[in-house]
Amino acid sequence: MTDDIRSRLEQAIREEDESSARRLRASHDRALPVEEKLEPVKQAAEELREQLSPMSSIEITINPDGVWISLLDRELRFSYDGESRTFVGEEGLRSWYDGEAYSYSYEWQTTEDCIDAMIRLCARYIRMARALGATAALT
């Protein structure tokens, strides 16, 4: 390898290292406010998990950066977007009727709106499960 190519390669490696370090620092700086903003949503998810524990078809996973709720045929995700300063959600499901995959995106301005949506999306699933006789009533 010629000295020119070698020095250019070393310079490019240093630039990539610096770029990576900047992205990592920026990611860390953004993560702290996200975790703070999400704390009430995560606490609400924890309470939902306790309330819905008799239903084995519901699985709630709470991570530092979001909440995942698996409702048998659908997946819900709740998080906070630090750039837009909004709560965001996604709902993914596969239709039992036509086998197609569907995805819906949501956005909320306040913590309470996000928590309300989380509760309502779970309620929609529970209502359907009850109608199909797939679950006992919650006590």
N, C-alpha and C positions, 0 to 999 in steps of 0.2 A: 504494500500500500504506500503510495507516495505521501510525503510529508504534508502536502496541500490537502489531500483527501482526508488524511488522518486528523489534521487540525480542524478541518471543517466538520468532520464527524464528531469530534470531541466537543466542539462548540454547539452543534445541534443537540447533543446529549445534555449538555449543561442547560440549554434553553428549554428542553423538554422537562428536565428536573425542576427548573424554576417555575414553569407553567403549571406543572402538577402540584407543586407546593402552594402556589397561589390559589388554585382551585380547591385544594384541601382546606386551606385556611378559610376561604369564602364559604365553603360548605359547612364548616364547623360554626362559623359566625351566624349563618342562616339557621342552623339546627337549633340553637339555644332558644330563640323566640318561638320557633315552631313547637318545641316541646312545652314551653310555657303556655302558649295559646291552646294547645291540645289537652292540657291537664284536665279541665272540666269534662271534656268529651270522653277521655279515658276513664274518668271516675264514673260517668254515666254508663259507659260500656261495662264496667265492672259490676255495677248494680244490676244492669240488664242480665249479665251472665248469671248472677245469683238468682234473679227472678225466673229465668228461663232454664235453669239447670235441670228441671225434670224432663225437658224436651231434648232427647239425645240427638235429634236431627239439626240442632242449632249449635254451632261452634263459634265462639268469640275469641279472637286473638288480639291482644293489646300489645302493640310495639311502641317504642319511643316516638316514632314518626307517624303513627296512625293506628286505626282500628280496622280489623278485618272481621266480617261476620259471614259465616257460611251457613246458608239456609237450604241445604240439600241441593236444590236445582239452581240456586243463585248465589252469587258472591257480592258482598257489599264492602266498599272501602271508604273510610272517612279519614281525611287528613287536613292539613292547613298549608296553604301556599303562601310562603313568606313574601314572594315578589308581588303578588296581587293583593295580599293581605285579606284573603277570603278563605273560608272553609270550603273544601272541595270533596266531592264524593263520586263514586262510580258504582254502577250496578251492572253486573254481567249475568246473563242467564242463557240457558239453552232451552228452547221451546220443546215441550213434550209433543206438541202437535205436528210441527214440521221439521224438527231437528235443527232449526237454524239458531245461530248464536246471536244474541242481541246485547247491546251495550248502551247504557244511558249515563250521561254525565250531569252532575249537579254542582251548584255553587250557592253558598250561603254567606251572608254578611256578618252574622253574629253567632256566637257560641250556642245560644239558645235555639236558633233556627236549625243548626246542625244537629243538636241533640234531639230536637223534636222530629226531624227527618229520620234519624236513626231509629227512634221509637216507632214512628209510623210505618217505616219499611218493614220492621220486624212484625208489627201488628198485622200488616197485610198478609204476611206469610203465615202467621199463626191462625188467622181467620180462615185462610184457604185450607190449612192442615186440619182444622176442626171440621170444616165443611166436608172434607173427604174422610173424616173419621180416623185420621192418622195420628191424632194425639189426644190425650186427656186434657180436660180443662185445667188451667193453671189455678193453683190455690193460693 
